[in-house]
C-alpha cells in the first residue's frame, strides 16, 4: 500500500493556513505544493471552503473518535503512535480530514471525473473566457486580414513570398515561384505588421525561418524579405523569439535586431523573451539560450548610452522611470519569464497590480482599484486556459474582492 504520510503533512499545512499559524517556511512549502498542478490548486480551494470543512470534520465528531480514526487508518494505511492526541485536537483532526480529501482527490478524481472548484461567478454571464488565437495582419499596401476569421491556407502573396495561416494559430512566410498557382491575393512587398488584441495570441514564422510567439496586446513589424547585412524588426508588447542564424550573399552573419521601447536587442542565433508593455515598470529581456546584446537607445543625445551583454539565465531590465537605468539580473527566473508562452500564469512573490495587468490583457477586461491595496505577494501557477472566475476564486482566499460591471473589474481589499 502507498505511504500516505506526505498527504498528512499537506493536510497539516492547510489546517495551519486556516488558523493563520503558518511560518514563512511552511507558507512557502504549501505554496510550492499548490503550484505543482492545477489539480492541487483545486483541492486547496475545496479544502478551504466552509462546507468542506464542516463535512470532513464531521467524520471526526462521532462519539467514538477511536473508531472513526481506525476507519481512516483502514482506508489510508496511515497511523501515528499517539492517535488519541491526534484526534483530540481540532487542528490535527482537520489535518487528518484534509489528508483524506487530498488522497481521494489525487487517487480517485483524476480517473473518474475532474474535480472543479465551486464558484458563484462561473454561473453568471459576467464570467470571462480566456484569450485565444486572434490577430490582425496589416500588409504592405495597408490592407488588413483578420486572421481569426480567414480560412486556413494561403492568404496572400507578396512578390515571391507566400503567406500561409495554419489551423493551430500560426502564420508562416515562405519563398515560392511567382509562376506557382495560388488563390492568395497579390500585394506589394515591404513591411508587414501582425497585431494581437487584448485576449489574443499568435505565432509567426518570419521570412528567415525565425519563430516568434506574440502575447496579448502586442505587435510585431517586420519586412516580408530580409535583405542587406542585418535583420531588424520592431516589437510593442511581449514576444518570445527563436532566431534562425542567417548569412548574407557574402557569407557573413546577418545579426537580428529587435527594437522595442527605448532599447535594441541584437542577436545572431538564440532564444529570448522581451516584455516591453508600456504599463509595466521596466522592459525585461530574458535570455534562455545563446548570447544577446541589449542597448539602451537615446533619443536625447545628452543622455548617456548603456549596453549589457546577456548570457543564458540572465535578464536585462530597463526601468521606465525618468532615469531609464539599464540593470542586469544575473539569475533570472526563466520559467516565470516564459510561462505565458507555455500557457501558464506563474507568480513568484508577485504583487496584485502586476497580476491584474496580466489578467487585463489576457481576458480583455478593464481593471480598476478601490481602497488601499494590500501588500500581499502571491506565489503559484495556473493555466491560462481557465475562465477568469477560477483565478478570482484563488485570489479571494487572500481577502481580495472583485466587483464586475460589464467588462470592468473593480478590485477591493
Secondary structure, 3 states (H helix, E strand, C coil): CCCCHHHHHHHHHHHHHHHCCCCHHHHHHHHHHHHCCHHHHHHHHHHCCHHHHHHHHHCCCCCCHHHHHHHHHHHHCCCCCCHHHHHHCHHHHHHHHHHHHHHHHHHHHHHHCCCCCCCCHHHCCCCCCCCEECCEEECCCCCEEECCCCCCEEEEEECCEEEEEECCCEEEEEECCCCCCCCCEEECCCEEEEEECCCEEEEEECCCCCEEEECCCEEEEEECCCCCCEEEEEEEEEEEEECCCCECCCCCECEEEEEECCEEEEECCCEEEEEECCCCCEEEEEEEECEEEEEECCCCCCCCCEEEEEECCCEEEEECCCCCCEEEECCCCHHHHCCCCCCEEEEEEEEHHHHHHHHHHHHCCEEEEECCCCCCEEEEEEECCCCHHHHHHHHHCCCCEEEEECCEEEEEC
